[in-house]
């Protein structure tokens, strides 16, 4: 039963991340569709899954900025602002959602 809840948590997180990314980039005037947001969420998940710790988080953040720049054909500053807004909204959304795993 634990594997099913883990899979559901990952999928839910992935879908929510995709929606947040999609709406944030639309807010900043980008015209790419939900597929690009899905790809950005996937790349971000893989990047952050590979790196750990403080230094790893910094490296992952820079790598994700590069991914955003490439996927959306934007500059460094716009990628950074979009990433910060995504991070803020994702944290707000996650504070309202219950944990999927349940009580320990």
Rosetta constraint file for C-alpha pairs under 8 A:
AtomPair CA 1 CA 5 HARMONIC 6.63 0.50
AtomPair CA 2 CA 6 HARMONIC 6.20 0.50
AtomPair CA 3 CA 7 HARMONIC 6.11 0.50
AtomPair CA 4 CA 8 HARMONIC 6.12 0.50
AtomPair CA 5 CA 9 HARMONIC 6.04 0.50
AtomPair CA 5 CA 100 HARMONIC 6.79 0.50
AtomPair CA 5 CA 101 HARMONIC 6.09 0.50
AtomPair CA 6 CA 10 HARMONIC 6.21 0.50
AtomPair CA 6 CA 100 HARMONIC 7.99 0.50
AtomPair CA 6 CA 101 HARMONIC 7.11 0.50
AtomPair CA 7 CA 11 HARMONIC 6.12 0.50
AtomPair CA 8 CA 12 HARMONIC 5.95 0.50
AtomPair CA 8 CA 100 HARMONIC 7.65 0.50
AtomPair CA 9 CA 13 HARMONIC 6.03 0.50
AtomPair CA 9 CA 100 HARMONIC 5.74 0.50
AtomPair CA 9 CA 101 HARMONIC 7.42 0.50
AtomPair CA 10 CA 14 HARMONIC 6.03 0.50
AtomPair CA 11 CA 15 HARMONIC 6.14 0.50
AtomPair CA 12 CA 16 HARMONIC 6.10 0.50
AtomPair CA 13 CA 17 HARMONIC 5.97 0.50
AtomPair CA 14 CA 18 HARMONIC 6.14 0.50
AtomPair CA 14 CA 41 HARMONIC 6.59 0.50
AtomPair CA 14 CA 42 HARMONIC 7.39 0.50
AtomPair CA 15 CA 19 HARMONIC 6.28 0.50
AtomPair CA 15 CA 38 HARMONIC 7.94 0.50
AtomPair CA 16 CA 20 HARMONIC 6.14 0.50
AtomPair CA 17 CA 21 HARMONIC 6.04 0.50
AtomPair CA 17 CA 41 HARMONIC 5.96 0.50
AtomPair CA 17 CA 90 HARMONIC 7.07 0.50
AtomPair CA 18 CA 22 HARMONIC 6.02 0.50
AtomPair CA 18 CA 34 HARMONIC 7.48 0.50
AtomPair CA 18 CA 37 HARMONIC 5.33 0.50
AtomPair CA 18 CA 38 HARMONIC 5.05 0.50
AtomPair CA 18 CA 40 HARMONIC 7.56 0.50
AtomPair CA 18 CA 41 HARMONIC 5.46 0.50
AtomPair CA 19 CA 23 HARMONIC 6.23 0.50
AtomPair CA 19 CA 34 HARMONIC 7.81 0.50
AtomPair CA 19 CA 37 HARMONIC 7.42 0.50
AtomPair CA 20 CA 24 HARMONIC 6.10 0.50
AtomPair CA 20 CA 86 HARMONIC 6.49 0.50
AtomPair CA 20 CA 89 HARMONIC 7.14 0.50
AtomPair CA 20 CA 90 HARMONIC 6.83 0.50
AtomPair CA 21 CA 25 HARMONIC 6.13 0.50
AtomPair CA 21 CA 37 HARMONIC 5.67 0.50
AtomPair CA 21 CA 40 HARMONIC 7.71 0.50
AtomPair CA 21 CA 41 HARMONIC 7.35 0.50
AtomPair CA 21 CA 86 HARMONIC 6.14 0.50
AtomPair CA 22 CA 26 HARMONIC 6.23 0.50
AtomPair CA 22 CA 33 HARMONIC 7.41 0.50
AtomPair CA 22 CA 34 HARMONIC 5.97 0.50
AtomPair CA 22 CA 37 HARMONIC 5.16 0.50
AtomPair CA 23 CA 27 HARMONIC 6.09 0.50
AtomPair CA 24 CA 28 HARMONIC 6.51 0.50
AtomPair CA 24 CA 82 HARMONIC 6.76 0.50
AtomPair CA 24 CA 85 HARMONIC 7.08 0.50
AtomPair CA 24 CA 86 HARMONIC 6.43 0.50
AtomPair CA 25 CA 29 HARMONIC 6.46 0.50
AtomPair CA 25 CA 30 HARMONIC 5.49 0.50
AtomPair CA 25 CA 82 HARMONIC 6.75 0.50
AtomPair CA 26 CA 30 HARMONIC 5.17 0.50
AtomPair CA 26 CA 31 HARMONIC 6.73 0.50
AtomPair CA 28 CA 82 HARMONIC 7.63 0.50
AtomPair CA 30 CA 72 HARMONIC 7.19 0.50
AtomPair CA 32 CA 36 HARMONIC 6.22 0.50
AtomPair CA 32 CA 37 HARMONIC 7.96 0.50
AtomPair CA 32 CA 72 HARMONIC 7.16 0.50
AtomPair CA 33 CA 37 HARMONIC 6.89 0.50
AtomPair CA 34 CA 38 HARMONIC 6.07 0.50
AtomPair CA 35 CA 39 HARMONIC 6.18 0.50
AtomPair CA 36 CA 40 HARMONIC 6.09 0.50
AtomPair CA 36 CA 71 HARMONIC 6.81 0.50
AtomPair CA 36 CA 72 HARMONIC 7.97 0.50
AtomPair CA 37 CA 41 HARMONIC 6.11 0.50
AtomPair CA 38 CA 42 HARMONIC 6.19 0.50
AtomPair CA 39 CA 43 HARMONIC 6.05 0.50
AtomPair CA 40 CA 44 HARMONIC 5.96 0.50
AtomPair CA 40 CA 67 HARMONIC 7.10 0.50
AtomPair CA 40 CA 68 HARMONIC 6.79 0.50
AtomPair CA 40 CA 71 HARMONIC 7.32 0.50
AtomPair CA 41 CA 45 HARMONIC 6.07 0.50
AtomPair CA 42 CA 46 HARMONIC 6.22 0.50
AtomPair CA 43 CA 47 HARMONIC 6.04 0.50
AtomPair CA 43 CA 64 HARMONIC 7.44 0.50
AtomPair CA 43 CA 67 HARMONIC 7.39 0.50
AtomPair CA 44 CA 48 HARMONIC 6.06 0.50
AtomPair CA 44 CA 64 HARMONIC 5.87 0.50
AtomPair CA 45 CA 49 HARMONIC 5.88 0.50
AtomPair CA 46 CA 50 HARMONIC 6.23 0.50
AtomPair CA 47 CA 51 HARMONIC 6.65 0.50
AtomPair CA 47 CA 60 HARMONIC 5.63 0.50
AtomPair CA 47 CA 63 HARMONIC 7.18 0.50
AtomPair CA 47 CA 64 HARMONIC 7.09 0.50
AtomPair CA 48 CA 52 HARMONIC 7.40 0.50
AtomPair CA 48 CA 57 HARMONIC 6.99 0.50
AtomPair CA 48 CA 60 HARMONIC 5.63 0.50
AtomPair CA 48 CA 61 HARMONIC 7.99 0.50
AtomPair CA 51 CA 56 HARMONIC 4.51 0.50
AtomPair CA 51 CA 57 HARMONIC 6.34 0.50
AtomPair CA 51 CA 59 HARMONIC 7.52 0.50
AtomPair CA 51 CA 60 HARMONIC 6.34 0.50
AtomPair CA 52 CA 56 HARMONIC 4.66 0.50
AtomPair CA 52 CA 57 HARMONIC 6.14 0.50
AtomPair CA 53 CA 57 HARMONIC 6.05 0.50
AtomPair CA 54 CA 58 HARMONIC 6.35 0.50
AtomPair CA 55 CA 59 HARMONIC 6.24 0.50
AtomPair CA 56 CA 60 HARMONIC 5.92 0.50
AtomPair CA 57 CA 61 HARMONIC 5.95 0.50
AtomPair CA 58 CA 62 HARMONIC 6.31 0.50
AtomPair CA 59 CA 63 HARMONIC 6.15 0.50
AtomPair CA 60 CA 64 HARMONIC 6.05 0.50
AtomPair CA 61 CA 65 HARMONIC 6.24 0.50
AtomPair CA 62 CA 66 HARMONIC 6.33 0.50
AtomPair CA 63 CA 67 HARMONIC 6.28 0.50
AtomPair CA 64 CA 68 HARMONIC 6.11 0.50
AtomPair CA 65 CA 69 HARMONIC 6.08 0.50
AtomPair CA 65 CA 76 HARMONIC 7.24 0.50
AtomPair CA 65 CA 79 HARMONIC 5.79 0.50
AtomPair CA 65 CA 80 HARMONIC 6.49 0.50
AtomPair CA 65 CA 83 HARMONIC 7.27 0.50
AtomPair CA 66 CA 70 HARMONIC 6.17 0.50
AtomPair CA 67 CA 71 HARMONIC 5.98 0.50
AtomPair CA 68 CA 72 HARMONIC 5.85 0.50
AtomPair CA 68 CA 73 HARMONIC 7.71 0.50
AtomPair CA 68 CA 74 HARMONIC 7.55 0.50
AtomPair CA 68 CA 79 HARMONIC 5.98 0.50
AtomPair CA 69 CA 73 HARMONIC 5.21 0.50
AtomPair CA 69 CA 74 HARMONIC 4.88 0.50
AtomPair CA 69 CA 75 HARMONIC 6.07 0.50
AtomPair CA 69 CA 76 HARMONIC 6.76 0.50
AtomPair CA 69 CA 79 HARMONIC 5.93 0.50
AtomPair CA 70 CA 74 HARMONIC 7.25 0.50
AtomPair CA 74 CA 78 HARMONIC 6.35 0.50
AtomPair CA 74 CA 79 HARMONIC 6.44 0.50
AtomPair CA 75 CA 79 HARMONIC 6.13 0.50
AtomPair CA 76 CA 80 HARMONIC 6.08 0.50
AtomPair CA 77 CA 81 HARMONIC 6.16 0.50
AtomPair CA 78 CA 82 HARMONIC 6.01 0.50
AtomPair CA 79 CA 83 HARMONIC 6.01 0.50
AtomPair CA 80 CA 84 HARMONIC 6.17 0.50
AtomPair CA 81 CA 85 HARMONIC 6.19 0.50
AtomPair CA 82 CA 86 HARMONIC 6.05 0.50
AtomPair CA 83 CA 87 HARMONIC 6.08 0.50
AtomPair CA 84 CA 88 HARMONIC 6.19 0.50
AtomPair CA 85 CA 89 HARMONIC 6.13 0.50
AtomPair CA 86 CA 90 HARMONIC 5.86 0.50
AtomPair CA 87 CA 91 HARMONIC 6.16 0.50
AtomPair CA 88 CA 92 HARMONIC 6.29 0.50
AtomPair CA 89 CA 93 HARMONIC 6.05 0.50
AtomPair CA 90 CA 94 HARMONIC 5.99 0.50
AtomPair CA 91 CA 95 HARMONIC 6.24 0.50
AtomPair CA 92 CA 96 HARMONIC 6.87 0.50
AtomPair CA 93 CA 97 HARMONIC 6.54 0.50
AtomPair CA 94 CA 98 HARMONIC 7.87 0.50
